[in-house]
Every structure is written in C-alpha cells, then in structure tokens.
Amino acid sequence: MKPKFETLAIKSTENTFSDVNPVSIPIYLSSTYKRNANGTYNNDFVYSRNDNPNRQVIEKSIAKLENGRYAFAFSSGMSAVSAILQSLKTGDHVILPDDIYFTIKKLFNEVLKPWGLSYSQVDMTDLQALENAIKPNTAMIWVETPSNPQLKLSDIKAVSKLAHKNNALCVVDNTWLTPVFQNPLNFGADIVIHSTTKYFGGHSDVLGGAVVLDDEKIASKIKSIQQLNGAVPAPFDCWLIGRGIQTLHLRVSKQSENAFKLAKYLEKHPKVKQVNYPGLKSHPQHNLAINQQDNGFGAMLSILIDGTKEEAFKISTKLAYFTTATSLGGVESLVEHRQSVEGPDSLTPNNLLRISVGIEHIEDLIADWEQALN
Ligand SMILES: *Cc1c(COP(=O)(O)O)cnc(C)c1O
C-alpha cells in the first residue's frame, strides 16, 4: 500500500542511520525511543525525560571529572540545588554559609520554608561557630568554597568530618572552581553540585546543573527526583555542555592565570581597598587554598572600592572589556555590582564589585581597569 502524503511526511523523515560513525555526538532530539519486537529498548533509552544519549554522555563525563560514581544532569544549577534539598524531609534543618549564592537563600525563604525545611546561616570559616549551629535535626551542611561573592573558603575535610559526626551530609557547590581546581569528594564531601551554566558551558549560552555523589542510596533518590520532577536539560543543552567540557581545562587555566595577574594589579591600586582572591598572600585563608585547590586559584575575584556604592557602580560602567552583567564563567570578562543585584536582603558590602575573568589578553584587561579607576 502506498502511503498518502501525510503519512509519507512522517515516515520519510524517520531516523534510518543506524550505521553512521560521526566523531562528534549527534544531537538526539527525539523525545521517545522505539521499542523492539521482544519488548526491549536499545541501550535502555525509553523516553527522553528519563534518559537520552546526550544527557548520558555528560553525566558519565562529569562523574569521572569529579571523581564520583554517579552524576545527574539538570536544566539549571537551581534545579540541581532543588533536587538535593527535595531529598530531605519535612522538619529537617540545613546550615548555609553566611556568604552564599543569593538565590539559594531565596529558594529556602519562598519555597522550602513553607514545606517545613529550616535553615541557619553561619560563618563557615569559623569551625566552632559551625559546630555550635548544628541542631539535632540538622541533615545537611551546605558549603561554598570559595563563597559568592566574598570568596571566603571552607575547609571541606573539617566540615565533612563535623557533618558526619552529627549524622549530616556535607554538600559542596563547586561551581566557582570546577573539578580542574578542586575535587570536594576527595576531601570527604558527600555531594557536589554545579551550575554547569558557568564554566562547563563556558560561553554564556546555555543553562545547566549537575549533582555528583558516591552513595548508591542517595543516588537512587536523586535519580527519582530528576526523572519525576522533570527539570532535565534538553538534548541540545547537553550537547553544548559536552562541547564545553572538551575545552574546560584550557579555558579555566587561562582564566585563572589572568585572574591572578589582575588580582595582583588591583591589590596595589590606591582606589581599591581590598581584593578577595584566594591566590593572594593577603587572603586570610591562602594556605587552605594551597592545600585544597590544585592547578590554580580560579577565575573569580571581588574587590572593595575605596569609595561609595555610587562610585563603585560608576567604575563598573566605565570598563570597556568587562561587560556589566550577572553570571560568570564564560570566555568573556564580566563585572557586577553584586549588592544591587541581590536586593534589599543582601549581606554584600555596597562597594563590592564581583569580577569574572575571561580569556582576553591580560594587558588589555589591566589597562581597562587602569582607565576606569583613574
Ligand atoms: C549560578 C550559580 C548557581 C545557580 O545556577 P543556575 O544555573 O543559574 O540555576 C548556584 N550556585 C552558584 C555558586 C552559582 O554561581
């Protein structure tokens, strides 16, 4: 029987290339997968929310790079954060750093508190303060090292130990350093999260998140949440993240080298009161950075301008090679007046500028600050 036009339009566009061998993985946009006559599915791909080739590639890759057994990809860093927090139960308590990616605090206040999760914020550089903040129902200690935006460091080994002594999990948000510079699981952390929007993607053109861990039981919980909530990345987004991973090491090595040089320049400038960068000897936890980090100190820094909020903001707008925008980790340099982005609850100093250093030539970047500050 010859199919009619409408039927032909469908059948003639079917994928029939089962024997091609592309070097770069194709983007498998299909939302669903054909079942074999015996009831099985090739490679167990059934439905794209549950799993698909592009997602599987980056999950396996990120697990390996973070030295973990399991990785799960999400549609954004925040959906990865949410998945971890949804694995807790009503009544549980979480300890957050005082300096933290602001949206996580907002998620607690607006969504998780009404569901019965509570939190406290402590200065995690102070282990005694952290120990004092642990309650009988503390289920999780959340770590950002370096923290956003003040680049405070936490001792992952010590915090994990303290967490485990109190039957809590230690979660590390490793977005700012990437596994090139820091592997939290090696220091005893239970779970690592990433906003892959940042360095993994690396080109400011895709959103994504990832959760990495070793424990089989927690992994199966996270997997259920991933598949049932459905905050999964699209195949094209996974493809972009996978492509970013291929150049991650090259990009962040250059970015970190540039950041270090810029930090040293800014530290000497009279208009700059303080530079927060763990690579500098003046950073209060420089030695911890040396012990906990490899291959460099990362490409994020923040500075306190010797002046008012308005002066700090104005300087950011005078820069030519640093775009005034939120986010970080792309190949292009960005600058942000963080407090005005975070809003009225912000604990960030109002003369702070957050800087994400890109891969441009360092002499241009320094000259740009020279003209903006003078
Ligand atoms: C950006 C960011 C997040 C949130 O990730 P999204 O991809 O924007 O949802 C979480 N933690 C840190 C440290 C971040 O920088």
The ligand as an ORCA input file, in Angstrom:
! r2SCAN-3c Opt
* xyz 0 1
  C      24.887     30.424     39.143
  C      25.060     29.668     40.389
  C      24.063     28.800     40.852
  C      22.718     28.653     40.156
  O      22.843     28.135     38.875
  P      21.820     28.468     37.656
  O      22.432     27.694     36.531
  O      21.838     29.947     37.466
  O      20.474     27.973     38.044
  C      24.319     28.103     42.021
  N      25.472     28.241     42.696
  C      26.448     29.073     42.276
  C      27.704     29.207     43.070
  C      26.280     29.822     41.108
  O      27.249     30.647     40.702
*
